[in-house]
């Protein structure tokens, strides 16, 4: 099959309260009308954004306008924190022993647009692969899968395993692995 090798563009989420403050070649700089805090939303699908989406699909959660990615591994939390810095200043990233949290309504809107679903409820059974991932280069697909597997997978000496309660996610992982020839 093979992956697409073109840049995948991402549009600004549709939300009546979202204000575009400025825009450059790589990012939308946005805020909710009632706040001063800016959130930076990538305009293109990069390997770093794909990693963030992989972490979110496997270990992410949204509640009370907060996006959290849970993981007890300190090295993984360091990686997740760095990925959150794509979107917000480091001072807005809260780290705990088992998770990293950012409060950003624009980021929630962005994720809901990319995953094409409301992410406020329990997503374990309904999450899928964002369509933009399946249109991306092999490098981007690999970055997504790498983070996804770090969250809910296992790579052993004799086999690779991935566990999910979502049939759509399982099917999507299978499709992406096929694109990569695995």
N, C-alpha and C positions, 0 to 999 in steps of 0.2 A: 504494500500500500504506500508507505512513505509519508512523511510529514510535509506540510506546507513550509516553504522557506521565506515567506514574506512577513513583513512586520504586521502585527495585529493591532489595530487601532481600537481604543476604548472611548466611548462617549461619556459625557457628563451625566450623572444620574438625574432623573426627573423628580424633582421635589420642589414644591412651591415655596418652601422656606429656605432653600439652598441659594446662597448668593455667590456668584463667581466674582472674586475680588481681583484676580489677575490670572493671566494665562501665558505660558511660554511654550516652547517646542515640545517639552517633555511632560509638563504637569499642568493640571488645573489647581489653582489655589482658591479654596472655597471656605465658607463658614455658614453657619446657620444665622439668620438675620439678627437674632437676639444675643449672639455671643461675639467676643473679640478674638477667640482662638481660631487660627487658621488650620485647615487640614489640607494636605497636599495629595492629590489623586493622580496617579500616573495616566498618561494618555496612550501609552503603548505597553503591550505585554512583554515584559522583560523576564529573564530567568529569575531575578530576585522577586518580582511580583508573583511569578508562578510558584516559587517556594512558599511565599506567604500564603497563597491560596491553597497549596497542598497542606500546610500546617493547619490552616483554618478548617479545611474539609475533614481532616482526621481528628483534630483535638480542639477545635474552636467552638465558641458558644457566644451568644448575644443575650444580654439581660440588662434592663434599666439603662439603656443607651450606652452600655459598655460592651466592648469586644474583648473576650478573654481567650487565650490559648493556654491550655493546661498541659504541664509536663513537669515531672519531678527531677529530670536529668538537668544538672546545672549547665552543661555544655549546650544542650538543646535550648534551654531558656535564654542563654546568651545569644544564640543564633536568632531566636524568635524576637528578642528585644531589638536586635539590629534590624530585622525586617520591619518591625513596627515603626522604626525611625524613617522609613520611606514616607510615611504619612503624617507624622507629628513630631514635634520637638521632643527630645529625650526627657525633658522635665515632665511631660504629660504621660510618660510610660511608667506604670506602676508594676513593680516586680515583687512577687511573693515566693514562698518555698515551692509552690506547686503550679504557679500560673503567672502569666503576664497579662495586664489589663490596660486598655486605652478607652477613654470615654470620648466618643466622637460620632455624632449622628451622621455627618457626611460620609464617614467611613462605613457605617452600617448601610446607608443608602447605596453606596458603591458596591459593597459585597452582595447585597440583595439583587442589584441589577446584574452583576456578573453571574451569580448562581441562579438567577431567574426564579427566586422564591422568597417568601417572607422567612427570615431566619430567626425571628423572635421566639419561636416555639422550640420544641424538641426536634432537632434536625437529623438525629441519628438514623431514622428510617427513611428520610426523604431526600437527603443531600445527594447531589450528583456532581459530575465533572462540569465545570463551566465550559460552555461551547467554545469560548475563545481559546481554551487550551487545546482542543482537538484540531484547531486551525493553525496552530503554531509550529515553529521549527522543532526539530528533534531535541535541540538544546533546551528549549523552554519546556517541552513535554517531560524530558528527563528531570529537570529541576523540580517540576510539580510532583512527579512520582517519587523522587528522592525524599522530599519533605513528607509526603503522604505516608510512605513506608516507615519513616522515622517515627511517625505518630502511631500508626495502627498496624504496622507490618513487622516482619521478622525476616532477616536475611541470614540463613545458616550456610554451613559448608555444602550441604547436599540439596537444599531447597529454599525457595523464596515463598513466603506466605503473606497474605494480607487478609485481615478480618474486618468486616463491616456488616451492619444490620440493614444497610440500604442496598436493595437490589439494583437501583439505578447507578450507584457508585461502583458496585462490583462489576457491572456491565461496562461502565466507562473505563475502569482500570484495565479490564480485559482488552477493550478496544485500543487504548493508548499503548499497551504492551505490544499489540499486533502491529501498530504503526511503527514501533521501534524494532520490529522483527524478533520479539522475544516470545 
